[in-house]
Amino acid sequence: MKVPKITLEQWSSLVAVVEEGSFAKAAERLNKSQSAISYAIARLDEQLAMPALYQHGRRAALTELGEVLYRRAKQLLEHANDLEGVAKCFAEGWASELVLAVESIVPMDKVLQALVLFAEKAPQTRVVLLETTLSGTDEALYERQADMTLSAHIPTGFLSNQIGEVVMLPVASADHALVKHDGPLSEADLRGHRQIVVRDSGQKRNQDKGWLEAEQRLTVSHFSTAIQALEQGLGFCFVPESFIKSQLAQGVLKPLNLSLQAQRKVAVYLVLSSNDHVGPAVHALVESLQRVFRVS
């Protein structure tokens, strides 16, 4: 790889002169003497074989070449600062990547809000989201595929904190027979209709959760598909209430009138894969998740 002749110091001098409008103000901004700035720009012009700046009245202005170089120089300096930031994060023990497994019933909009907060604290740390269901969330911990999970239960051998809860509603389309049923629905009434269920994403510990007594079933991989199936009148399903607010408001989907308690509240737990070697990035992500879910 060819080594650049022009230094970062020269490029930063060019950017400062352009943005401050004069050599004197650029010198103040970079905490250098005006002669040092003048020398850096002069050397830059020599190495380019044509000037990047010209004097326009009392201000330094860009030549046509300078316009292109100024934009590229800003990008170059931003990349250089990013590299220094990465090095600093590693030196302070910040992880380069975190993996968060999120169970399908957890509202993803809240998770993404937390990631916005986390990105402000740790812009150099990449985040991988694993969208899991039931035992797939456990497996992410047991097999060390995830640094932490948001789960509806606590796997054996792990410590956790409850950070929220999800309200699950049994629903069907507005014109479904179960919605039009006269009086409270019994389990026998539900058995005669198709239940839409979300597939367990685990490979080794498949689990069934929720009411699964219906002989007819439609199994899907995501709640988004289950909701579309509900809208088409294909059956009934227990769905997180926050996922179907608009459908409920519009009357597209209706809660079922069960003889038993229809509304179920499911706790959401934040579980760490390890409590021994928790670095600043994990602490920052935990803090961001707790902040968002606590507010909600």
C-alpha positions in Angstrom: 0.0 0.0 0.0 1.3 3.4 -1.0 2.0 5.7 2.0 0.3 9.1 1.7 2.6 12.1 1.4 0.0 14.6 2.8 -0.4 14.3 6.6 -3.6 14.5 8.7 -2.2 17.7 10.2 -2.2 19.3 6.7 -5.7 18.1 5.9 -7.0 19.4 9.3 -5.4 22.8 8.6 -7.2 23.0 5.3 -10.5 22.1 6.8 -10.0 24.6 9.7 -9.0 27.5 7.3 -12.1 26.8 5.1 -14.5 26.6 8.1 -13.1 29.5 10.0 -12.5 31.7 7.0 -8.9 32.8 7.9 -5.5 31.5 8.9 -5.6 33.4 12.2 -8.9 31.8 13.3 -7.8 28.4 12.1 -4.7 28.7 14.2 -6.9 29.5 17.3 -9.1 26.5 16.6 -6.2 24.1 16.3 -4.2 25.7 19.0 -1.3 26.4 16.7 0.6 29.4 15.5 -0.6 31.2 12.4 2.8 30.5 10.8 2.3 26.7 11.4 -1.0 26.8 9.6 0.5 28.8 6.7 3.4 26.4 6.4 1.0 23.4 6.4 -1.1 24.9 3.6 1.9 25.9 1.6 3.3 22.3 1.8 -0.1 21.0 0.8 -0.1 23.2 -2.3 3.4 22.0 -3.2 2.4 18.3 -2.9 -0.8 18.9 -4.9 1.0 20.8 -7.6 -1.9 23.3 -7.6 -3.5 25.4 -4.9 -6.5 24.3 -2.9 -7.2 27.9 -1.6 -7.1 31.4 -2.9 -7.6 34.8 -1.2 -11.1 36.3 -1.8 -11.1 39.6 -0.1 -10.2 39.0 3.5 -11.3 35.4 3.5 -9.6 32.2 2.3 -11.8 30.5 -0.4 -11.6 27.2 -2.1 -10.5 26.6 -5.7 -12.4 24.0 -7.8 -9.9 21.4 -6.7 -10.2 22.6 -3.1 -14.0 22.0 -3.1 -13.4 18.3 -3.8 -10.5 18.0 -1.4 -12.3 19.8 1.4 -15.2 17.3 1.3 -12.8 14.3 1.1 -10.6 15.7 3.9 -13.5 16.0 6.2 -14.4 12.4 5.6 -10.8 11.4 6.1 -10.6 13.2 9.5 -13.9 11.7 10.6 -12.5 8.2 9.8 -9.3 9.0 11.7 -11.3 10.1 14.7 -13.4 7.0 14.5 -10.3 4.8 14.6 -9.0 6.6 17.7 -12.4 6.1 19.2 -12.3 2.4 18.6 -8.8 2.2 20.1 -10.0 4.1 23.2 -13.1 1.9 23.6 -10.9 -1.3 23.5 -8.5 0.3 26.0 -11.4 1.0 28.4 -12.8 -2.5 28.0 -15.7 -1.8 25.7 -16.8 -4.8 23.6 -16.6 -4.5 19.8 -19.9 -6.4 19.5 -22.8 -7.4 21.7 -25.5 -10.0 20.9 -29.0 -9.4 22.3 -31.6 -12.2 21.9 -35.2 -10.9 22.1 -38.2 -13.2 22.5 -40.9 -12.6 20.0 -43.5 -11.3 22.5 -41.3 -8.4 23.5 -42.2 -5.1 21.8 -39.4 -4.5 19.3 -40.1 -0.8 19.1 -39.0 -0.4 22.8 -35.9 -2.5 22.1 -35.0 -0.2 19.2 -35.6 2.9 21.4 -33.1 1.5 23.9 -30.6 0.9 21.1 -30.8 4.5 20.1 -29.8 5.5 23.7 -27.1 2.8 23.7 -25.6 4.1 20.4 -25.1 7.5 21.9 -23.0 5.9 24.7 -21.2 3.3 22.7 -21.1 4.3 19.0 -18.2 1.9 18.3 -20.0 -1.2 19.6 -21.9 -3.2 17.0 -25.2 -4.9 18.1 -26.6 -8.1 16.8 -30.3 -8.8 17.4 -31.4 -12.4 17.5 -35.2 -12.6 17.2 -36.2 -15.8 19.1 -39.2 -17.7 20.3 -39.6 -19.7 23.5 -36.7 -22.2 23.9 -34.7 -20.5 21.2 -34.1 -17.7 23.7 -32.8 -20.1 26.3 -30.5 -21.8 23.8 -29.0 -18.4 23.0 -27.9 -18.3 26.6 -27.0 -21.9 27.2 -24.9 -22.0 24.0 -23.3 -18.6 24.6 -24.7 -17.2 21.4 -26.0 -14.1 23.2 -24.6 -11.7 25.8 -28.1 -11.1 27.2 -31.7 -11.9 26.5 -35.2 -10.3 26.9 -37.3 -13.3 27.8 -40.7 -14.2 29.2 -39.1 -16.6 31.8 -35.8 -17.2 33.6 -33.7 -20.1 32.4 -32.3 -22.4 35.0 -28.9 -21.3 36.3 -29.2 -17.6 35.3 -29.9 -14.5 37.3 -32.3 -11.8 36.0 -34.3 -8.6 36.6 -37.9 -8.1 35.6 -37.9 -4.9 33.5 -41.5 -5.0 32.1 -44.5 -7.0 31.2 -46.5 -7.8 28.1 -50.3 -8.1 28.0 -51.4 -11.1 25.8 -54.9 -11.0 24.3 -56.9 -13.8 22.6 -58.2 -12.2 19.4 -59.8 -13.0 16.1 -61.1 -11.0 13.1 -64.3 -9.0 13.6 -66.4 -11.4 11.5 -65.0 -14.6 13.0 -67.5 -17.0 14.5 -65.8 -16.8 17.9 -66.3 -13.1 18.0 -69.9 -13.4 17.1 -70.5 -16.1 19.7 -73.3 -15.4 22.1 -71.9 -15.3 25.7 -68.5 -16.2 27.2 -66.4 -18.7 25.3 -65.4 -22.0 27.0 -62.4 -24.2 26.1 -64.8 -26.5 24.3 -65.8 -23.6 22.1 -62.2 -22.7 21.3 -61.3 -26.4 20.4 -63.7 -26.2 17.5 -61.7 -23.5 15.8 -58.2 -23.1 14.3 -55.6 -21.7 16.6 -52.7 -19.7 15.2 -49.5 -20.3 17.0 -45.9 -19.0 16.7 -43.3 -21.7 16.2 -40.6 -22.3 18.8 -37.3 -21.2 17.3 -35.3 -23.6 19.5 -33.6 -26.6 17.9 -33.1 -28.7 21.0 -35.7 -27.8 23.7 -38.9 -27.1 21.8 -41.6 -25.8 24.1 -45.3 -25.1 23.8 -46.7 -22.1 25.7 -50.2 -20.7 25.9 -53.5 -22.5 25.1 -52.9 -25.2 22.6 -55.9 -27.5 22.8 -57.3 -26.7 19.4 -57.1 -29.7 17.0 -56.8 -27.3 14.0 -53.6 -25.2 14.0 -51.8 -22.8 11.8 -48.1 -22.6 12.9 -46.1 -19.5 11.7 -42.6 -18.2 12.5 -43.4 -14.6 13.4 -46.2 -12.6 15.1 -46.4 -10.4 12.0 -47.5 -13.4 10.0 -49.9 -14.5 12.8 -51.5 -11.0 12.7 -52.0 -11.2 8.9 -53.6 -14.6 9.3 -55.9 -13.2 12.0 -57.0 -10.4 9.7 -57.8 -13.0 7.0 -60.1 -14.8 9.4 -57.9 -17.9 9.5 -58.3 -18.5 13.3 -57.7 -17.1 16.7 -54.5 -16.3 18.5 -53.0 -15.0 21.8 -51.1 -11.8 20.7 -49.2 -9.1 22.6 -51.7 -6.2 22.9 -49.1 -3.7 21.9 -48.7 -5.4 18.5 -52.3 -4.9 17.4 -53.2 -1.5 18.8 -54.2 -0.1 15.4 -56.2 -3.3 14.4 -58.1 -3.1 17.7 -58.8 0.6 17.4 -60.1 0.1 13.8 -62.2 -2.9 14.8 -60.4 -5.2 12.4 -59.5 -7.6 15.3 -61.6 -8.1 18.4 -60.8 -9.6 21.8 -62.5 -12.9 22.5 -65.0 -13.0 25.4 -63.5 -16.0 27.3 -65.3 -17.5 30.4 -61.8 -17.6 32.0 -59.5 -14.6 32.4 -59.0 -13.4 28.9 -56.1 -10.9 29.5 -52.8 -12.4 30.5 -49.9 -10.4 31.8 -46.5 -12.0 31.0 -43.3 -10.7 32.8 -40.3 -9.7 30.7 -36.9 -10.5 32.2 -33.5 -9.2 31.3 -31.1 -12.1 31.6 -27.3 -11.9 31.3 -25.3 -14.8 30.0 -22.6 -14.1 32.6 -22.5 -12.0 35.7 -18.7 -12.4 36.2 -17.1 -10.5 33.4 -19.6 -7.7 32.6 -17.9 -4.9 30.7 -18.9 -1.3 30.2 -20.8 -2.0 27.0 -23.0 -4.6 28.7 -23.7 -2.2 31.5 -24.6 0.6 29.1 -27.0 -1.6 27.1 -28.6 -2.9 30.3 -29.0 0.7 31.5 -30.6 1.7 28.2 -33.1 -1.2 28.2 -34.1 -0.6 31.8 -34.6 3.1 31.1 -36.9 2.5 28.2 -38.9 -0.3 29.7 -39.2 1.5 33.0 -40.7 4.6 31.3 -43.2 2.5 29.5 
